[in-house]
Amino acid sequence: MNNRWLSRFLRGVFWHSIGIFGAKFLILAMGFVLTRILGVENFGRISFLQSSVNTSASIAASGLGAATTRHVAEYRDHPEQLSGVISLSLIFVFLGGSSIGALLFFYSTQIASLFLTVEESQYIRLTGICVLFAVLSSIFISILTGLEAFKRNAFIQLLVSSLTFSIIVGAAWKSGLDFAVQAFVISIIASSLIYMLVITITIRKKHVKLSLSGAYAQKNIIMKYTLPSFLSGLFVIGAGWTAQTMVIKVAGFSEYGLYAAANQFYMAITTLNAMFGSVILPIFISNVKKQIKADERDSMEFFNLFFAWSFAVVIMGVIALLSEWLGLILKLHQSPILWDRIIGIVLLSACIVAHKQGLVRIVLEKGLMWIALFGNIIWGGGVVLLSYYFRNEGALGLAFAILFSYVINIFIVYPIYYKLKLLPRYFIFSFSSVFIWIGVIGMVSVSWVDIGYYYKATRFLFYMISLIGLCFLWKTGVKQATALEK
């Protein structure tokens, strides 16, 4: 591999890991503590508020997060273009965040009565207050990532997460759910203000001046990236939120809290993958613009496609093996079999998402966001329809709906990408990949078979199969992959 870009990647991963691991450890620990302090039902309530804020913020961002990282990475040595990209991003997220926030705040009762109950309108109203601040924080992170300011970003994430943990857990421990909810809102606002200060200092050092004329000069980003990404967000995020509200409306917050507890580990895996992706993306973008040797390009492509997925498989197996203990820690011992099945399905979904991440970066680099929109429509439609079909199954039904939607998505989308020559053949048909998937699916399937006390040993055996497949994959590496491609 090219030592120069690999050293950039390792340096970025080091600092990004400090920030992400520290931040997500605190957030995950906060989830554990809140579950024990508030109980599953009240934890489900605050998790729903957090999910609603993240959902609304993602829609308000108009898909500019990844596009901002891409273009900031491309133009970071060109202050004029960089100014235009940052100005355009901030204008759009401000307009989007303000609009969606006002809609949720002033029409909270109507929205709650449609999807939930009128009594839950307070959570919709609080979401409206938080949206603008949450979406600004996300775009600030995208800007820092594109500038490869990984060290600075790491320290800020640790600071923000520590602040969030202290405020929310302290409020929950002292005064219960209502004060914890208020603390959540305060932490969102405070985090955004901290990021705003850091971004102001950073762009001044880059001699970047924000301007409307600079934003207008980059208007082509809107049609090529922003609009299709915005529509994707409407289908994907809106569908996910709708599916969650179905569970709450039919089965209540206690059932949703069970899913939310398992979903913490899905978020942990996907967040770690996003961490690696955030480091890979600017390096990947900057290198594809250069004339590099064929073997270096093959190495970079292989690394882009398989690194995050390999990491997800390893982490998934560890969580699956510890699922029983995790259930005891979260006080879910009353339904251990149901918990084991739900967390297994959620982990499998996370593994599928990780498998797609490298392909997502290729699509983003080539600017084919309209094609990506098609796949997201399939996923979003599948989630809504399947969630309605499984609505009486509670948390387990929601987990199944999301998993089956991912499976349907890849069976339709992967052949299309392969025909368009966006997806190399070894990504799908290599012996190593098939071997790994056998191990991964086997780990999840064990909880559905009555094999008594042997299920732990059987799950461990399937984990070993997936690890052997990973070892073979990385040992053969680019050489075998390119041979298969020929």
N, C-alpha and C positions, 0 to 999 in steps of 0.2 A: 504494500500500500504506500501511497505517497506520504512521506513522513511529515511534510509541512501541514497538509490539511488534517492528518491524523493527530498531530500535536495540538492543533487548534481545537479539534473535537475533544480530546482528552482534557485540555485545560478548561474548556467550556463545561464539560460534564462534571469536572471536579467542583467548580464553583456552583454550578447549577444544582449539583447533588446536595451540597451543603444547604443551600436555600430550600430546595424542594423537600429533601428528606426531613430536614428540621421542621419546616412548615407543615408538611403533611403528617408528620408524627404528632405534632401538637394538635392538629385538627382531628386526627383519628383518635388520639387520647381524649380530646374534648368530647367526641361522640361516645366513647366508653363511659366517661364520667357522667355525662348528661343522662345517659340511659339508666345508670344506677341511681342518680339523684332524683330525676323526674319520673322514671318509669317508662315503659315502652310506649304507652299512648301519648303522653306529653312530649316524649322525644320525637314521636311521629309528627306532632304539631310543629315543633320548631324545625324539624327536617323539611317539612312541607314548605315552610316560609323560606328556608334557605334554597330549596329547589326552585321555588317560584321566582326568587330574585335572580338566580343563575339563568333560569329559562328566559325571563324577560330581558335581562341584560344581554344575553346572546342574540336575541332577536333584534334588540335595539342597536347592537354593534354592526348590523347589516353585513355580517360576514367579513368585516374589515380586519379582524385580528390577524389571521394568517396572511392576508394580502398586504397588510401593513408591514409585517415582519419580512415578507418577501421583498418588497420594494425598498424598504429601509436598508436591508442587506445589500441590495443592488446599487443603491445610490449613496451609501454612507460616506463615500469620498467625494461626493459632488453636492456641495451645500445648497445650491439653487434647487435642484430636483428634490433633494431631501426635505427642504423646507416645504415644497409643494405637497409631497406625500404626507408629511406630518400634519400640515394645515388641513388638508382634505379629510384625513382620518378624524381629527378632532372636531371639525365642523359636523361631519355626519353622525358621529356618536353622540354629540351634544344634542343635535336635533332629534335623533332617534330616541335617546334616553329621556329627553324632556317630554316628547310626544307620548311615548308608551307609559311613562310614569304618571303623567296627567290623566291619561285614559283610565289606568288602573285605580288611581286615587279617587276620581270623581264618579266612576261607574262601578265601584267595588261591590255595592249591594247587588246590582243587576248581574255582574259576572259571577258572584258567589251563589246567587240563587239558581243560575243556569248550570253551573258545574258542581257546586257543593251544597251548602245550606246558607241561609242568610246569616246565621250566627258566626260563620267563618269569614265574613266580609272584612273583619279587622286585619286578617292576614293578607288579603288582596290590597287593602289600603296601605299597609306597611310596606308591601312590595313596591307600590307606586312611589313611596318616599325613597326607597333604597336604589331603584333602578339606575338613575343617572349616575350616582356615585360608583356603583358597581361596574357599569360599563366604561366609565372613565378609567378606573383602575385596570381593567382588562386591556384597554388600548395602550395605557402607559407601559404595561408589562411587555406588550408586543413591540413597542418602540425600543425599549431597552434590549430586548432579545435580538432585534434586527441589527442593532449597533454592536452586538456581541459584548455588551456590558454585563457579563454574567456575574462578576464578582460583586458589583454594586447591587444588582438585582437580588443576589443571594442574601445579602445583609438586610435589604429592605423587606424581603419576604419573611425572614426570621423575626424581624422587629414587628411586622404587622401581625404575624401569626401568634407571637407571644402576647401582644396586646389583645387580640381577639380571644385567646384562651383565658387570659386573666379576667377580662371584663365579663364574659358570658358565664364561665364556670363560677366565678365569685358571686354573680347575681343570682344564679340558679341555686347555689348552696345556701345563700343567705335568705332569699325571698321567694324562690319558686319560679314557676313558668312565666308569669307576667313580667317580672323583672328581667328574666333571661331573654325574653323577646325584645324588650326595650334595649337591653345591652347589645343584642345582635345588630339592631339598627344603628346604634352609636358606633359600633366597631366598623361597620361598612363605611360610614361617613368619615371617620378618623383615618381609615386606611387609604381612602381616596385622596385626602388632603396630604398625607405623607408622600404618596406617589407623585402628586402634582408638584410638590416642592422639589423632589429629586429630578423629575423630568425637566423642570425649568432650569435647574443648575446644569444638567447634562447638555441640553441643546444650546445653551449659551456658550459652553466650552467648544461646541462644534461650529460656532458662528452661524447658527441657523436662526433666521427671523421668520416668524409666522406671518402669512399674508394671504388675502383672498385671491390675489392675482396668481400666486404660486399654486394655490389649490385648483384654480381653474385650468392651469396649464397641465395638470395631471388628470383631467376629467375622463380620459379614456379608461382609467381604472374602474370607473363606475359601471360601464356596460360589460367590461370583460371580467371583472371580479366581484364588484359589490352587489350588483343586481342578482346574478345567479346565486351568490352566496346568501344573500338576504332571503331569497325564496327558499333555498335549502333550509335555512334556519327556521322559517315558518313551518315547513313540513316536519322536520326532524324534532325540533325542540317543542313546537306546539303539540305534535303527536305524543311525545313523551309525557308532557304535562297533562294532556287530556286523559291518557291511560292511567296516570297516577290518581287523578280526580275520580275516575270510575271506581277504583279500589276503595277510596275514602268514602264515596257516596254509598256504595253497596255494603262494604265490610267494616268501615269505621277506621279511626286513626290507630287503633291498636294493631290491626292487621297491616296497615301501611307502615307502622313503626317496625314490624318484623321485616318487611322488605327493605326499609331504610337502613336497618342495622346490617343486613347482608350487603346492601348497595355501597356501604362505606368501603368495602374491600374492592368492589368494582372501581370505585372512584380512585382508590389508592393505586391500583394497577394502571388505569388509564392516565392518571396524572403523572406517574413515573414515566410512562411511555411518552406523554406529551413533553416531559422534561428532556428526554433524549431527542425527540423530534424538534424541539425548540433550538437545540444545539446543532443538530444535523442540517436543518432547513437553511439557515443563512450560509453555512459552509457549502452545502449542495448547490445553492443558487449561484454563489460567487464563482464556484469552480466550473459549472456547466457553461458559463459565459466565456470561459477561457479555452484555448486549444490545449487539451491534455492528451496524453498518450492513451491508446486503446486499453491497455492493461490497467492503467490507473482508473479509467472510466468504469471498467468492469468491476474493479474492486469497490469503487464508491457505490455503484449500483447494488452490488451484493450486500454491502454493509447497510445501505439505506433500507433495503427490503427486509432483512432478517434480524438486525440487531435488537430492535425494540420487541419484536415478537418472541425472540429467544429469551429475553429477560422476563417477559410476561409469563411464559411457560414455567420457568423456574419458580417465580414468586407464587404463581397459581397453585403449584403442587404443594408448596410449604403451607399455604393457607388451608388447602383442602385437607392435608394431614392433621392440621391443628384445629379443624372446624369444631370438634366436640368441646375442646377447651375454650375456644372463643365463645361458644354458646353459653358455657357456664359463667364466664366472666361477664357476659352481657345479661345474665339472669334469664336465659331462654331455655332453662333445663326442663321446663314443663312440656316442650314439644321438640325434643332433640332430633327425631327423624325428619320432621318437617323442616327444621332449621338446616339440617345437613343437605337436604334436597334443594332448598332455595339457594343457599350459598353456592352449591355446586353449579346450578344453572347460571347464576349471576357471574361466577368465575369463568365459565365457558364463554359467555357473551363477551367478557373482557378480553379473553384470548382471541376471539374473532376480530374484535375491534383493533387489537394490537397487530394482527396479521395484515390488516388493511392500511396501516399507517404509512408504510413506505410507498404504497401505490398512491395514497392521497398526496404525498409530497411531489410525486412525478406529475400528477394531474395539475397540481398548483403551479409547478415550474413551467409547464407547457401552456398554462392559461386556458385549460379546457373545463372551466367551471360549469358551463352549460351542460356538458355531458355528465358531470358529477351530480347535477341537479336531478337528472333522471333517476339515478340510483337512490337518492335521498327521498324522492317521491315514493318509490317502491317501499322503502323502509318505513316511512311515516304512515303510509296507507295501511301497511301490514300491521303495524303496532296498534292503530286505532281499531281495526276490524277484529284482530285477534284478542285485544283486551276486552272488547265488548263480548266476544264469544266466551272468554274465560272469566268474565266479571264476577261470577259466583264462587270462583276458586280463591279469591283474595290475593295474598302476597304471592303464592305459588303460581296462580294464573297470570299475574303481571310479569313475573320472571319468565314464564314460558312464552308469553306473547312477544316480549322483547327478543328472546333468543331465536324463536322461529322467524321473526322478521329479519334478523341478521342472516340467517341461513338462506332464506328466500332471496335476499338481496345479493349475496355472493354468487348464488347459482344463476342469477340472471345477468349480473353486472360483469363478473369475471370473464365470461366468454366474449362479451362485447369489447372489453379492454384488450383482451388477447387478439381479437381480430384487428383492432386498431394499432396493434404492435406497441401498446403501452405496457403490457404485462409480459415479461419473459416466460418462456415455457417452463423453465426449471422452478419457477415460483409455485407452480401448481402441481407438476407431474413428477418432481424429484422423489426418489425413494425415501430420502431422509424426511421430507415434509410429511409424507403419508405415514411413516413410522411415528413421527411426533404426534400427529393427530390421533392415531390409535391410542397412544398413551393418555393424551389429554381427555378424549371422550370416555375412555375406560375409567379414569379417576372419578368422573361425574356419574357414570352409570352404576357404579358400585352401590350407591345408596338406594337404588331402586330394585336391587336383587336381594332376596332373603338368604344370606349366607352366614348369618350369625356372627360370631366373634371373628370370623376370618376376613371381614370386610376391610379392616385396617391393613392387614397384610396384603390383601388384594389391591387396595388403593396404592399402597407403597410400591407394589410390583409394577403397576401401570405407570407410576411416576418414574421408576427406573427406566422403563421402556422409552418414555419421552426424553429423558436425559441422554440415553444412548443415542437416540435419533439426533439430538442437538449436537452431541460430540462428533458424530459422523458428518453432520452438515457442515460444521465449522472446520473439521479436519480436511475434508475434501475441498470445501470452499469454492473459490472462483473457478478453479481449474475444471472441476467436474461440472459445475453449473454451465460454463461456457461450452463445454464439450456436448452436453445435453442439448444446448440451444442450437448447435450446428447440426 
